[in-house]
Amino acid sequence: MTADMIFCLSVCPEQCRVILDDEPHGDVLAVIEEKNWQAARRQALALKEMDPYFYRDGWGWMKRVESGML
């Protein structure tokens, strides 16, 4: 049996993105306990805290830009 790992979703201000990692990179949005990072990413996609962000392969989550606002 594989032990679960602890991951966190954190806002990295230097890179303007949310990162899923085993250590924080800024303000923590959520902590996820899962068996691997793929399962943690699936769980992250369902979190309400992630509504303001969209996922970009290889980069992580980027802040959504609302239309009409610059």
C-alpha positions in Angstrom: 0.0 0.0 0.0 1.4 3.4 -1.0 1.2 6.2 1.6 -0.5 9.4 0.6 1.6 12.5 0.0 0.8 16.0 1.0 0.7 18.6 -1.7 -0.2 22.3 -1.6 -1.6 24.7 -4.1 0.1 28.0 -3.7 0.2 31.3 -5.5 3.7 32.1 -6.7 3.8 35.9 -7.0 7.1 36.0 -8.9 5.7 33.8 -11.7 2.1 34.9 -11.5 0.7 31.4 -11.3 -0.6 28.7 -8.9 1.7 25.8 -8.4 1.0 22.3 -7.2 4.0 21.0 -5.3 5.1 19.4 -2.0 6.3 22.7 -0.7 4.6 26.2 -0.8 5.8 28.9 -3.2 3.6 31.7 -1.7 0.2 32.0 -0.2 -1.4 28.5 0.1 -4.9 28.1 -1.4 -5.4 24.5 -0.4 -3.6 21.4 0.9 -4.3 18.1 -0.8 -3.5 14.6 0.4 -3.2 12.1 -2.4 -1.2 9.1 -3.6 0.7 11.0 -6.4 0.8 14.3 -8.1 -1.6 13.2 -10.9 -4.3 12.4 -8.4 -3.6 15.7 -6.6 -4.0 17.6 -9.9 -7.3 15.9 -10.6 -8.5 16.9 -7.1 -7.2 20.5 -7.5 -9.2 20.9 -10.7 -12.4 20.3 -8.7 -11.7 22.8 -5.9 -13.7 26.0 -5.7 -10.5 27.9 -4.8 -9.3 27.3 -8.3 -12.3 28.9 -10.1 -10.3 32.1 -10.8 -7.6 30.1 -12.6 -7.2 28.0 -15.7 -4.8 25.1 -16.2 -2.0 25.3 -18.7 0.0 22.1 -19.4 3.6 22.3 -18.2 3.1 25.6 -16.5 0.3 25.2 -13.9 -2.6 27.5 -13.2 -2.8 31.0 -14.6 -5.2 33.7 -13.4 -8.2 34.1 -15.6 -8.6 37.5 -17.2 -12.2 38.8 -17.3 -13.3 40.1 -20.7 -13.6 43.9 -20.9 -11.1 44.5 -18.1 -7.5 45.5 -18.7 
